[in-house]
Amino acid sequence: QVQLVESGGGLVQAGGSLTLSCTASRSWFMLNTAYWYRQVPAKQRELVASITSGGTTNYADSVKGRFTISRDNAKNSVGLQMDKIKSEDTGVYYCNTYAITPRGRYDYWGQGTQVTVSS
């Protein structure tokens, strides 16, 4: 089991910046690929960015060039630097990783952190 706790959300003006953080209760988290998702009401949860244990990153087209995912192994944490924020970035941001068990995939989610963009 691993607990994920997100922080750093809040109200930000369009064009501004925000830094989210996800801290895990176990260092095992750092051996896995970590993901940031976001969700807005009435829409499916959207994958925003991912980072492998080796540091390879991937981004949704909608955030490429604006968001940067990173990890700090010493702190068991993954960050999401959000720059040039747009109104469509509003949503609840969730940290995620998963394990493959004999029963299949098991996902770990944080409680989410709200990002609200004002124009």
ZAKOL-93701 format. One record per residue (C-alpha): residue number from 0; residue in three letters; x negated, z, y. Coordinates in nm, 4 decimals. Layout:
// ZAKOL-93701
<r nr="NUM" rest="ALA" x="X" z="Z" y="Y"/>
...
This chain:
// ZAKOL-93701
<r nr="0" rest="GLN" x="0.0000" z="0.0000" y="0.0000"/>
<r nr="1" rest="VAL" x="-0.1069" z="-0.0687" y="0.3526"/>
<r nr="2" rest="GLN" x="0.0666" z="0.0135" y="0.6778"/>
<r nr="3" rest="LEU" x="0.0374" z="-0.2225" y="0.9713"/>
<r nr="4" rest="VAL" x="0.0973" z="-0.1054" y="1.3257"/>
<r nr="5" rest="GLU" x="0.1262" z="-0.3483" y="1.6139"/>
<r nr="6" rest="SER" x="0.0738" z="-0.2589" y="1.9755"/>
<r nr="7" rest="GLY" x="0.0211" z="-0.4213" y="2.3112"/>
<r nr="8" rest="GLY" x="0.3530" z="-0.5885" y="2.3742"/>
<r nr="9" rest="GLY" x="0.5360" z="-0.5651" y="2.7023"/>
<r nr="10" rest="LEU" x="0.6674" z="-0.7523" y="3.0011"/>
<r nr="11" rest="VAL" x="0.4417" z="-1.0220" y="3.1417"/>
<r nr="12" rest="GLN" x="0.4839" z="-1.2935" y="3.3987"/>
<r nr="13" rest="ALA" x="0.4623" z="-1.6557" y="3.2977"/>
<r nr="14" rest="GLY" x="0.1044" z="-1.7712" y="3.3300"/>
<r nr="15" rest="GLY" x="-0.0290" z="-1.4255" y="3.2623"/>
<r nr="16" rest="SER" x="-0.2091" z="-1.2730" y="2.9691"/>
<r nr="17" rest="LEU" x="-0.1418" z="-1.0097" y="2.7068"/>
<r nr="18" rest="THR" x="-0.3397" z="-0.8722" y="2.4161"/>
<r nr="19" rest="LEU" x="-0.1711" z="-0.7639" y="2.0961"/>
<r nr="20" rest="SER" x="-0.3364" z="-0.5535" y="1.8314"/>
<r nr="21" rest="CYS" x="-0.2567" z="-0.4868" y="1.4673"/>
<r nr="22" rest="THR" x="-0.4237" z="-0.1920" y="1.3004"/>
<r nr="23" rest="ALA" x="-0.4170" z="-0.1405" y="0.9262"/>
<r nr="24" rest="SER" x="-0.4260" z="0.1851" y="0.7364"/>
<r nr="25" rest="ARG" x="-0.6699" z="0.0491" y="0.4793"/>
<r nr="26" rest="SER" x="-0.9856" z="-0.1559" y="0.5027"/>
<r nr="27" rest="TRP" x="-0.8455" z="-0.3738" y="0.2232"/>
<r nr="28" rest="PHE" x="-0.6580" z="-0.5498" y="0.5003"/>
<r nr="29" rest="MET" x="-0.9833" z="-0.6969" y="0.6267"/>
<r nr="30" rest="LEU" x="-1.0420" z="-0.8698" y="0.2915"/>
<r nr="31" rest="ASN" x="-0.7211" z="-1.0654" y="0.3309"/>
<r nr="32" rest="THR" x="-0.5963" z="-1.3375" y="0.5543"/>
<r nr="33" rest="ALA" x="-0.4019" z="-1.1867" y="0.8434"/>
<r nr="34" rest="TYR" x="-0.1125" z="-1.3514" y="1.0220"/>
<r nr="35" rest="TRP" x="0.0779" z="-1.3146" y="1.3447"/>
<r nr="36" rest="TYR" x="0.4403" z="-1.4228" y="1.3418"/>
<r nr="37" rest="ARG" x="0.7012" z="-1.4118" y="1.6127"/>
<r nr="38" rest="GLN" x="1.0763" z="-1.4065" y="1.6030"/>
<r nr="39" rest="VAL" x="1.3487" z="-1.4639" y="1.8547"/>
<r nr="40" rest="PRO" x="1.7170" z="-1.3958" y="1.7900"/>
<r nr="41" rest="ALA" x="1.8979" z="-1.6597" y="1.5863"/>
<r nr="42" rest="LYS" x="1.5728" z="-1.8310" y="1.4890"/>
<r nr="43" rest="GLN" x="1.3485" z="-1.8126" y="1.1874"/>
<r nr="44" rest="ARG" x="1.0320" z="-1.6153" y="1.2057"/>
<r nr="45" rest="GLU" x="0.7578" z="-1.8502" y="1.3252"/>
<r nr="46" rest="LEU" x="0.3943" z="-1.8419" y="1.2185"/>
<r nr="47" rest="VAL" x="0.1818" z="-1.8208" y="1.5311"/>
<r nr="48" rest="ALA" x="-0.1738" z="-1.7763" y="1.4081"/>
<r nr="49" rest="SER" x="-0.3813" z="-1.6758" y="1.1095"/>
<r nr="50" rest="ILE" x="-0.7344" z="-1.5672" y="1.0392"/>
<r nr="51" rest="THR" x="-0.9098" z="-1.5486" y="0.7044"/>
<r nr="52" rest="SER" x="-1.1482" z="-1.2763" y="0.5981"/>
<r nr="53" rest="GLY" x="-1.4269" z="-1.5199" y="0.6806"/>
<r nr="54" rest="GLY" x="-1.2972" z="-1.5790" y="1.0307"/>
<r nr="55" rest="THR" x="-1.1367" z="-1.9209" y="0.9900"/>
<r nr="56" rest="THR" x="-0.8459" z="-1.9491" y="1.2280"/>
<r nr="57" rest="ASN" x="-0.5332" z="-2.1593" y="1.2487"/>
<r nr="58" rest="TYR" x="-0.2696" z="-2.1850" y="1.5181"/>
<r nr="59" rest="ALA" x="0.0759" z="-2.3213" y="1.5672"/>
<r nr="60" rest="ASP" x="0.0713" z="-2.6306" y="1.7841"/>
<r nr="61" rest="SER" x="0.2771" z="-2.4479" y="2.0436"/>
<r nr="62" rest="VAL" x="0.0005" z="-2.1925" y="2.1088"/>
<r nr="63" rest="LYS" x="-0.3177" z="-2.3926" y="2.0509"/>
<r nr="64" rest="GLY" x="-0.5543" z="-2.3576" y="2.3417"/>
<r nr="65" rest="ARG" x="-0.3674" z="-2.0553" y="2.4750"/>
<r nr="66" rest="PHE" x="-0.3794" z="-1.7902" y="2.2019"/>
<r nr="67" rest="THR" x="-0.6837" z="-1.6554" y="2.0216"/>
<r nr="68" rest="ILE" x="-0.6710" z="-1.4536" y="1.7010"/>
<r nr="69" rest="SER" x="-0.9643" z="-1.2321" y="1.6108"/>
<r nr="70" rest="ARG" x="-1.0510" z="-0.9470" y="1.3820"/>
<r nr="71" rest="ASP" x="-1.2533" z="-0.6303" y="1.4178"/>
<r nr="72" rest="ASN" x="-1.3647" z="-0.5156" y="1.0757"/>
<r nr="73" rest="ALA" x="-1.4952" z="-0.1858" y="1.2051"/>
<r nr="74" rest="LYS" x="-1.1492" z="-0.0963" y="1.3338"/>
<r nr="75" rest="ASN" x="-0.9441" z="-0.2549" y="1.0533"/>
<r nr="76" rest="SER" x="-0.7642" z="-0.4505" y="1.3198"/>
<r nr="77" rest="VAL" x="-0.6601" z="-0.7994" y="1.4133"/>
<r nr="78" rest="GLY" x="-0.5944" z="-0.9010" y="1.7690"/>
<r nr="79" rest="LEU" x="-0.4007" z="-1.1765" y="1.9384"/>
<r nr="80" rest="GLN" x="-0.5137" z="-1.2695" y="2.2862"/>
<r nr="81" rest="MET" x="-0.2324" z="-1.4490" y="2.4640"/>
<r nr="82" rest="ASP" x="-0.3244" z="-1.6486" y="2.7744"/>
<r nr="83" rest="LYS" x="-0.1291" z="-1.8898" y="2.9930"/>
<r nr="84" rest="ILE" x="0.1844" z="-1.7310" y="2.8596"/>
<r nr="85" rest="LYS" x="0.5054" z="-1.9312" y="2.8723"/>
<r nr="86" rest="SER" x="0.8665" z="-1.8216" y="2.8709"/>
<r nr="87" rest="GLU" x="0.9051" z="-1.9588" y="2.5190"/>
<r nr="88" rest="ASP" x="0.6473" z="-1.7064" y="2.3989"/>
<r nr="89" rest="THR" x="0.9094" z="-1.4350" y="2.4344"/>
<r nr="90" rest="GLY" x="0.9863" z="-1.2666" y="2.1054"/>
<r nr="91" rest="VAL" x="0.8995" z="-0.9882" y="1.8684"/>
<r nr="92" rest="TYR" x="0.5513" z="-1.0318" y="1.7311"/>
<r nr="93" rest="TYR" x="0.4751" z="-0.9167" y="1.3790"/>
<r nr="94" rest="CYS" x="0.1511" z="-0.8680" y="1.1956"/>
<r nr="95" rest="ASN" x="0.1457" z="-0.9676" y="0.8312"/>
<r nr="96" rest="THR" x="-0.0646" z="-0.9897" y="0.5235"/>
<r nr="97" rest="TYR" x="0.0236" z="-1.0119" y="0.1588"/>
<r nr="98" rest="ALA" x="-0.0985" z="-0.9278" y="-0.1878"/>
<r nr="99" rest="ILE" x="-0.0517" z="-1.1160" y="-0.5105"/>
<r nr="100" rest="THR" x="0.0686" z="-0.8727" y="-0.7747"/>
<r nr="101" rest="PRO" x="0.1721" z="-0.9225" y="-1.1382"/>
<r nr="102" rest="ARG" x="0.5283" z="-0.9415" y="-1.0013"/>
<r nr="103" rest="GLY" x="0.4401" z="-1.2037" y="-0.7452"/>
<r nr="104" rest="ARG" x="0.3725" z="-1.2042" y="-0.3753"/>
<r nr="105" rest="TYR" x="0.4225" z="-0.8809" y="-0.1846"/>
<r nr="106" rest="ASP" x="0.4304" z="-0.9008" y="0.1939"/>
<r nr="107" rest="TYR" x="0.3260" z="-0.6261" y="0.4318"/>
<r nr="108" rest="TRP" x="0.4790" z="-0.6242" y="0.7785"/>
<r nr="109" rest="GLY" x="0.4366" z="-0.4115" y="1.0827"/>
<r nr="110" rest="GLN" x="0.7295" z="-0.2865" y="1.2867"/>
<r nr="111" rest="GLY" x="0.6778" z="-0.5556" y="1.5485"/>
<r nr="112" rest="THR" x="0.5982" z="-0.5450" y="1.9173"/>
<r nr="113" rest="GLN" x="0.8185" z="-0.7029" y="2.1827"/>
<r nr="114" rest="VAL" x="0.6778" z="-0.9577" y="2.4245"/>
<r nr="115" rest="THR" x="0.9007" z="-1.0536" y="2.7140"/>
<r nr="116" rest="VAL" x="0.7970" z="-1.3240" y="2.9562"/>
<r nr="117" rest="SER" x="0.9479" z="-1.3346" y="3.3030"/>
<r nr="118" rest="SER" x="0.9488" z="-1.6484" y="3.5119"/>
